[in-house]
Amino acid sequence: MTDLLAALLLGIIEGITEFLPISSTGHLLIAQHWLGARSDLFNISIQAGAILAVVAIYWKRLWGLAVGFTQRDNLDYLLKLGVAFGITAVLGIIVKKAGFTLPDHVTPIAWALVLGGVWMVAAEHFAAKRAAALGERSDITWTVAALVGIAQVVAGVFPGTSRSAATIFVALLAGTTSRAAATEFAFLVGIPTMFAASGYELLGVIGTPAAAQEDWSALGVAFVASAVTAFIAVKWLLRYIQSHRFTAFAIYRVVLGIALLLLMPAGS
């Protein structure tokens, strides 16, 4: 398999899994076990490619927030997005400075997939009970914003957790009982988060030997593939959650995680 074909496959995998609650980073690291490991710059940059899909899908919402930022509701929403992003940025830098690196082995990712799937089922149950008790609530509170920011960091530290799953369910459990509202906030806060992460990695690479070693053509192919497939995946997911729970994704996570634990050699 050529390097460009491998990069294309990784981009497609990233695009499909970035916003589905099944962990894009976990799937990327699993795929790279066979397709070859990639740099942190590659992994984060193609996630930014997937984020472009959200920009394209939510452009009217983003434009409305931008031109109407003086309106109270829009300003309030923007400030809460800023709080969630700020918490993620600060904690993310702390984690980065502490020397955290993504795991080299599949086993911890497999366990994260299994435990995350079980957690999703439990969270779905309690979120439904909370929605029944509180009714339909689409407001994003300051507590929800703060918890979403923390959830993004937790998902980044433990590949296999899923950023979308962590942020959506945290919002649902914290009082935003509308799935559409929780999903929208989780997706929109991912825009500055992933672009900032990509920029941070890029600044750290420019002018260093790592820049010369990076296959920029492969990264470009994966970036475009990620953006295109993510657009399709997000469009599908937004329709799906209107009438379905997330249970199917939880089952998929558990089955995949168990299969990896059973099939992978010890220490892999």
Residue, then its C-alpha position, 0 to 999 in steps of 0.5 A: m500500500t502506498d503512503l498516499l493511499a494509507a493517508l487517504l484511508l486515515g483521512i476517511i476514518e477520521g472524517i467518519t469517526e470524529f463526530l460519531p461518539i465512537s472516538s476518532t483518535g482511538h480509531l486512528l491509532i488502531a488503524q495506524h497499528w497496521l497502516g503505520a504510525r503518524s505524527d501528532l501534527f498529522n493526527i491533530s491536523i486531519q481532525a481540524g479538517a473534519i472540523l471544517a465540515v462543522v463550519a460548513i454545516y453550521w455556517k448560518r448559525l456561526w454567521g448569525l452569532a458573528v453579526g449579531f454578537t451585540q444581541r444578549d442571547n448571542l453574546d451569552y452563547l458566545l461567552k459560554l463557547g469562550v468559557a468551554f474553549g478557555i478551560t480546554a485550552v488551559l488544561g490542554i496546555i498543562v497536559k501537554k507541558a506535563g509530557f502527555t503522549l498518545p499511547d503506542h499500544v491498542t490495549p488501553i484504547a480497547w479498554a477505553l472503547v469498552l468502558g466508554g460504551v458502558w458509560m454511554v448506556a448509563a448516561e443515556h439512561f440517566a439523561a432520559k430520566r433527567a429530560a423526563a423530569l425537567g422537560e425540553r431544555s435547550d439552554i446552555t448554562w455556565t455549568v454545562a459550558a465549564l463541564v464541556g470544556i473539561a470533558q474535551v480534555v478528558a477525551g483527549v487524554f484517554p483516546g477511545t473515550s470520544r470527544s463528541a460522546a463526552t461533551i454531548f452526554v456531559a451537556l445532557l446530564a448537566g441540564t441541557t436536555s435537548r439533544a440538538a442543543a447539546t450536540e450543536f454546542a459540543f460541535l461548535v466548541g470543537i471548532p476553536t479547540m481543534f483549530a487551536a490544537s492544530g495551530y499549536e502543533l504547527l508552530g511547534v514543528i515549523g523550523t524544526p527537523a520534524a517539518a522536513q520529515e513530515d509528509w505534507s502531501a500525505l497530510g494534505v490528502a488526509f486533510v481533504a478526505s477528512a473534511v469531505t467524509a466528516f461533512i457526510a457523517v455529520k449531516w447523517l448524525l444530525r438526522y439520526i439523533q432526531s429519532h434515535r438514541f446513541t445506544a447503537f454506538a455504545i454497542y459498537r464500541v463495546v463489541l469493537g473493544i472486546a474484539l481488539l482485546l481478544l484478537m490483539p497479542a498481549g502487549s500490543 
